[in-house]
Amino acid sequence: MKVATFALALAAFGFAGNAAWAATTDDVKWINQCVADNKGDAAAEVVLKYCTCMNNKMSDNETQSITTWEKTHVAERKACDKEAGWR
């Protein structure tokens, strides 16, 4: 299951839409955790796109998970909801 999630996260990096953005091992870890936290809440590709968007909006120095961070960053969450086609 982890391999499938990792593969989905890597695929997301291909269409993340920001050429200047480079995926790191840490990014993959956070995105995979976000995908796991939101599993079943929407189609897998929507969740992956949302989690990737949220990760891109977070500072590289952020220590909170995406799931925790989104609770205090409503504008970013709404923008990623829209971008991912969620809700």
C-alpha positions in Angstrom: 0.0 0.0 0.0 2.8 2.4 0.8 4.3 1.8 -2.7 1.0 2.8 -4.3 0.7 5.9 -2.2 4.3 6.8 -2.9 3.8 6.3 -6.7 0.7 8.5 -6.5 2.7 11.2 -4.8 5.4 11.0 -7.3 2.9 11.2 -10.1 1.4 14.4 -8.5 4.8 16.1 -8.7 4.6 15.7 -12.5 1.4 17.8 -12.7 1.8 20.0 -9.7 2.0 23.0 -12.0 5.0 24.8 -10.5 8.2 24.3 -12.4 10.3 26.0 -9.8 9.1 23.5 -7.1 11.3 20.5 -6.5 10.0 17.5 -4.5 12.0 16.3 -1.6 11.9 13.2 0.5 10.3 15.3 3.2 7.6 16.5 0.8 6.8 12.9 -0.2 6.5 12.0 3.5 4.0 14.9 4.3 2.0 14.3 1.1 1.7 10.5 1.8 0.5 11.3 5.4 -2.1 13.7 4.1 -3.3 11.2 1.5 -3.6 8.6 4.3 -5.4 11.1 6.6 -7.9 11.8 3.8 -8.3 8.3 2.3 -11.9 7.7 1.3 -13.0 11.3 1.6 -12.8 12.0 -2.1 -11.4 10.2 -5.2 -7.8 9.3 -4.8 -6.6 11.7 -7.5 -8.5 14.6 -5.9 -7.0 13.8 -2.5 -3.5 13.6 -4.0 -3.9 16.9 -5.9 -5.2 18.6 -2.7 -2.4 17.3 -0.5 0.2 18.3 -3.1 -1.3 21.8 -3.3 -1.3 22.2 0.4 2.3 21.0 0.7 3.3 23.5 -1.9 1.7 26.3 0.1 3.5 25.4 3.3 6.9 26.8 4.3 9.8 24.4 4.0 10.5 24.9 7.7 6.9 23.9 8.7 6.9 21.2 11.3 3.1 20.5 11.4 1.5 17.9 9.3 -0.7 19.1 6.4 -3.7 17.9 8.2 -2.9 20.0 11.3 -1.7 23.0 9.3 -4.9 23.2 7.2 -7.0 23.8 10.3 -5.4 27.2 10.8 -4.9 28.2 7.2 -8.4 28.4 5.8 -7.7 30.5 2.8 -5.0 28.1 1.6 -7.3 25.1 2.2 -10.1 26.7 0.2 -7.8 27.5 -2.7 -6.5 23.9 -2.7 -10.0 22.5 -2.4 -10.9 24.5 -5.5 -7.7 23.6 -7.4 -8.2 19.9 -6.7 -11.9 19.8 -7.5 -12.8 18.9 -4.0 -16.1 20.0 -2.5 
